Amino acid sequence: MNIDIKHKHSGHVIIIEGQAFKANDRGQWDLTDIWRTLKLPKAKGPGKWAGRKEAQRFIASQKMESSNGTGTWATKQASLRYAAWVSEGFEDMVYDAFEAILEMPEVALIVADKMRSMGNHHSAAIFERHVFNDRCDWKALKVPHKNTQKGLHAAVAKGNLTPARAAQLGLKAI
């Protein structure tokens, strides 16, 4: 019996400079295809990066595969590190491509819950704080303690937030 198990990122698509790139069944993106399609500098090809110490770490941890002739396949993490090696601007574009889905707060909170269920409690808490701060107009509230229970209590006390909205933003008790 042959069971075909696909990676959680299998088939995911990222858009970089209007070009779509799809992950393979193992949840990896073809860095060589990205490099060629976007016409990145020859000196910044994935093959050049594959010989560097950082890339070797990804190869050793099976987060990247460099195959002569078939491309360099990398996980999200390795793809982001490759992008950082290419340039800061390219890193920003690739990061934005991967994070585009998280612009929707309802999706972001689901992602934070998933992170927590995978044991990444600290990262989930940081992520939730970013979402929380992005959703709350702190300047309009004129409260000193953003992203805290104290700040939410102050916003409710001043009438800048309803108790229901404060609860949506994370207030534990009024």
N, C-alpha and C positions, 0 to 999 in steps of 0.2 A: 504494500500500500504506500503510495507516494502522496504526502501531505504538502501542499503548497502554502507556506506561511509567509505572508507579506509583512514588511516593516510598517510601522505606524505612519511614516511619511511617504510610503509607496504611492506613486502617482500624484503627489502634491506638485503644484505648479507655482513657480515664483516668476514675477515679471520684473525684468531689469531693463531700463531704457526702452520700454515698449516691446521687448522680446520675451517670449515665454520659454521657460526651461522646466522640464518635468523630471521628477525623481524616478529612479528605477525601482524595481520591486524590493530592493534592499534599503530604500530611503536615502539614496545617494544621488547627487547631482554631478553631471559631467563637466568638470572644470575646463577641460580642453574645448568642449563645445561652447561654453560661455566665453572663454578667451577668444576663440576664433570669431564667433558671431558678433561680439562687441568690439572686435578689432583692437584688442588691448596690445600694448607694446610687446614686441618680440622678446625683449629681455625679461618680461614678466609672465612668460608662459608657465603653465603648471609643472612642466618637466624641470624647469629651473628651480622652482620652489621645492619640488619633491626631494631634492638633494640636501636641503637645509635641515638642521637639527630639529626644528619644530615640526616640520612635515614628517620627518622620520618617526617622531613620537606618535603622530596620528596613524602612520602606516603600521607601527608596532601594535597599536591598540585597535586595529582594524576599523578605524574611522576614516581611512583613506586607502585607496588602491591606485597604484600607478602602474599602468600596463602599456608597454610600448605598442603603439599602433591602435589601441582601442580606447585611449583616453585616460584621464585621471578622474576617478570617481571619489567623491567626498561627502561625508555627512554634513549636516547643517553647521555644526561646530567647526569642522575642518574647512568648510567653504568660507565661513566668516573669517577665519584666520588667514586663509589664502587671500581673500579680498583685502584684508588689512595690510598684507605684505605688498600687494599691488599698489595701493595708495589709500590715503585717508578718505578721499572722495569716493573711491570705488567701494571701500568698506561701508561707508554710509549708505550708498545705494543698495548694496546687498543686504545690509541689516534691515533697511526699510522694506525691502522686498519680502524678507522673511517675517517681519513683524506687521505687515499690512493688515492681516486679519485681526490683530489685536487692537486695532483702532476702534472696534465696536466694543464698548464696555461690557455688554452682556457676554460676549465671547471671552473677553479678558478674565472675567470672574470665573468662568468655567475652566479656563486654562489654569488659573491659580488653584482651584480645587483639585484639578488633576495633578498639578505639581505637588501639592500637599499629600495626595494619595500615593504618590510615588516616593514619599519620604523627604521631599525637598521643602521642608517647612519654612526654613529661613528665606529661601528664594521666593516662595509663595507669598510670604509676608511682605517682602520688599516690593514684589510685583503689585500686590494689592494696594500698597501705599502709593505707588506711582499712579495707578488707576484712580484711586481715591482723590489724590491731589489734582489730577487732570479733570475730574468731574466736578470739582468744587471751585467756585469762583471766590477765592479767598480775598482778593483785593476788594471786591464789592462787600464782603462780609465785615471787613476791617476788624479781624480778630487776630490776636498775636500768636496763637499756638496752633498752626496748621497741623493737620494730620494727627491730631490727638483727641482723646476724649475731652480734655479741658477746652480745646478749641471749639469742638462741637457743642459742648454745654454753653460756652460763651455765645456762640451764634444763636442758639435757641433762646437764651436769656435776653439777648438784644432784639429778638424778633426777626433776625435775618434768615433763620431757617425754621421751618415747621418741625415739630417733634418727629413726624412721620418721615420727612425728608432726611433729617439727621440720622434716624434709624437706618434708612437706606444707605447712607454714607458710612455707617459703621458704629453709630452711637449705641453703646451697650445698655445704658439705663438713663432715665431722665430724673 
